[in-house]
Amino acid sequence: MISITDKAKEHVIELKHKEGHSDQHHIRVSVQGGGCSGLMYDLKFDDQIQGNDQVFEDKGIKILVDKKSLLYLAGTTLDFTDGLNGKGFQFVNPNATRTCGCGESFSV
């Protein structure tokens, strides 16, 4: 399962409206090769649910994850931070054994 904090939910809703997306657009979270730690998170809006997607809903937000990415993301929480280290979405991933300084890539 993928979950979302209240703060991240607020920013997802705000960003969705700011970018002009409809209520049919959901969050798609995936993992791609790259970054300084080997794997990178990808977060975007998507209005298409694919055949290999797992669909999670938390706090009224639908989160789409393809089965391959779910192997790396199971148990992850999507959060939003606006602290001294920068502003943006943050992945709290219990599967990551190492992350880079910017928090955008990880390894397992």
C-alpha positions in Angstrom: 0.0 0.0 0.0 1.0 3.6 -0.7 -0.3 6.3 1.7 -0.3 10.1 1.8 -0.1 12.6 4.6 -2.6 15.3 5.1 0.0 17.9 4.1 0.8 16.1 0.8 -2.9 15.7 0.1 -3.5 19.5 0.4 -0.6 20.2 -2.0 -1.8 17.5 -4.5 -5.3 19.1 -4.6 -3.8 22.6 -4.9 -1.4 21.5 -7.7 -4.1 19.6 -9.5 -6.3 22.7 -9.7 -3.4 25.0 -10.5 -2.4 22.8 -13.5 -6.0 22.5 -14.7 -6.4 18.7 -14.2 -9.8 17.2 -13.7 -11.1 15.0 -10.9 -10.4 12.1 -13.2 -6.6 12.7 -12.8 -4.9 10.7 -10.2 -1.4 10.6 -8.8 0.9 8.1 -10.6 4.0 7.1 -8.6 6.7 5.0 -10.2 10.3 4.1 -10.0 12.9 4.5 -12.8 16.5 3.7 -13.1 18.9 6.6 -12.6 19.9 9.2 -10.1 23.0 9.1 -7.9 21.7 6.2 -5.8 20.5 4.0 -8.7 16.7 4.5 -8.6 14.6 7.6 -8.9 11.0 8.4 -7.9 8.6 9.7 -10.6 5.4 11.5 -9.5 2.9 12.9 -12.0 -0.8 13.2 -12.7 -2.5 10.6 -14.9 -6.1 10.0 -16.0 -5.4 6.5 -17.4 -5.5 3.4 -15.3 -3.3 0.7 -17.0 -3.9 -3.0 -16.8 -0.9 -3.6 -14.7 -1.6 -0.8 -12.2 -2.4 -1.2 -8.5 -4.8 1.4 -7.3 -4.7 2.7 -3.8 -6.9 5.3 -2.2 -5.9 7.2 0.9 -7.6 10.3 2.3 -9.7 10.5 -0.9 -6.6 10.6 -3.2 -6.2 7.8 -5.7 -2.6 6.6 -6.2 -1.7 4.6 -9.3 1.4 2.3 -9.1 2.5 -0.2 -11.7 3.3 -3.7 -10.4 7.1 -3.4 -11.0 7.4 -0.1 -9.1 5.2 -1.5 -6.3 8.1 -3.9 -5.4 10.2 -0.9 -4.5 7.4 1.3 -3.1 5.3 -1.0 -0.8 4.7 0.7 2.5 5.8 4.1 1.2 4.2 7.3 2.5 4.1 10.4 0.3 4.7 13.6 2.3 5.2 17.2 1.6 7.9 19.3 3.2 8.7 23.0 3.1 11.6 23.0 5.5 15.1 24.4 5.2 16.3 21.6 2.9 13.7 22.6 0.2 10.1 22.5 -0.6 8.4 19.6 -2.3 7.1 16.1 -2.2 9.0 13.6 -0.2 8.9 9.8 -0.2 9.2 8.0 3.1 10.2 4.6 1.8 10.9 1.8 4.3 12.5 -0.3 1.6 15.2 2.2 0.8 18.6 1.3 2.3 20.3 4.4 1.0 19.1 7.8 -0.3 20.9 10.6 -1.9 21.2 14.0 -0.3 18.4 15.6 -2.3 16.0 12.7 -1.5 15.1 12.1 -5.2 16.9 8.8 -5.6 17.4 5.7 -3.5 18.7 2.1 -3.6 17.4 -1.1 -2.0 
